[in-house]
Amino acid sequence: LAGCWRRNGYGHIVELGAGVGFLTRLVAERLQYEKLNVVELVPECERFCRAYPRTEFVAADLESWALPRNIDLITANAALQWINDLPALLRHRSVGGRKYPV
């Protein structure tokens, strides 16, 4: 899947459910971005993203965190299945310049 990403031109990337940072590392090493929000319920997981530039760790429950309005890419490894209402999380968000009113 990582091979499908374009390599540059991302302004804001959000990773949902970062865990121990396997996907965070791929994003940080392979993509050019202005800002990467790494969201994880477990605060201790912040240590897995400290080394990456322009990265902000957010310790939060995905369902209660206010997803930013304009995002170029949303990534997730093994978190979406835990979200009870995915359409509510994504409601009225613009991803990659496209509006997703779900």
C-alpha positions in Angstrom: 0.0 0.0 0.0 2.8 2.4 0.8 3.9 2.1 -2.8 0.7 3.7 -3.9 1.5 7.0 -2.1 2.9 9.9 -4.1 6.2 10.9 -2.7 5.9 14.6 -2.3 3.4 17.4 -2.2 1.6 16.6 1.1 0.8 19.5 3.3 -1.0 17.8 6.2 -0.9 14.1 7.0 -2.8 12.4 9.8 -2.0 9.0 11.1 -4.8 7.4 13.1 -3.8 4.8 15.8 0.0 5.0 15.5 0.9 2.4 18.1 4.6 1.6 18.1 5.2 3.6 15.0 5.7 1.1 12.1 3.6 3.2 9.7 4.8 6.4 11.2 8.4 5.5 10.2 7.3 4.6 6.6 5.4 7.9 6.3 8.3 10.0 7.7 11.0 8.3 5.7 9.2 8.0 2.3 7.0 11.1 2.0 7.5 14.8 2.0 5.1 16.7 4.1 4.7 19.9 6.0 2.9 18.5 9.1 2.3 15.0 10.4 -0.2 14.5 13.2 0.3 11.1 14.9 -2.8 10.2 17.0 -2.6 7.3 19.5 -4.6 6.5 22.6 -1.5 5.4 24.6 0.6 8.4 25.6 3.7 6.3 26.1 3.8 5.7 22.3 5.0 9.3 21.8 8.6 8.1 22.0 8.2 6.2 18.7 7.6 9.5 16.7 10.0 11.9 18.4 12.8 11.4 15.9 10.7 12.6 12.9 10.6 16.2 11.7 7.4 18.2 11.6 5.6 15.5 13.6 3.2 16.2 16.4 2.0 13.4 18.7 -1.5 13.6 19.9 -2.6 11.4 22.8 -6.3 11.0 22.2 -9.1 8.6 21.6 -9.8 8.7 17.9 -13.5 9.0 18.3 -13.3 12.0 20.6 -10.4 13.8 18.9 -11.4 16.6 16.5 -10.0 15.6 13.1 -8.6 18.7 11.3 -10.7 20.0 8.5 -8.2 20.0 5.6 -5.9 17.0 5.3 -4.0 15.7 2.3 -3.7 12.1 3.5 -5.1 10.0 6.3 -3.2 6.8 7.1 -4.0 4.0 9.5 -2.6 0.6 10.1 -4.8 -1.3 12.5 -7.1 1.3 14.1 -10.1 1.8 11.9 -11.8 -1.4 13.1 -12.0 0.0 16.6 -13.9 3.1 15.6 -17.6 2.7 16.3 -18.8 5.4 13.9 -16.3 6.0 11.1 -18.6 8.2 9.0 -19.0 10.5 12.0 -15.2 10.8 12.4 -14.8 11.7 8.7 -17.9 13.9 8.4 -17.4 17.0 6.4 -13.6 16.6 6.1 -11.6 17.5 3.0 -8.9 14.9 2.2 -6.5 15.6 -0.7 -8.7 18.5 -1.8 -11.8 16.3 -2.1 -14.7 16.8 0.3 -16.1 13.6 1.9 -19.5 14.4 3.4 -20.3 11.0 4.8 
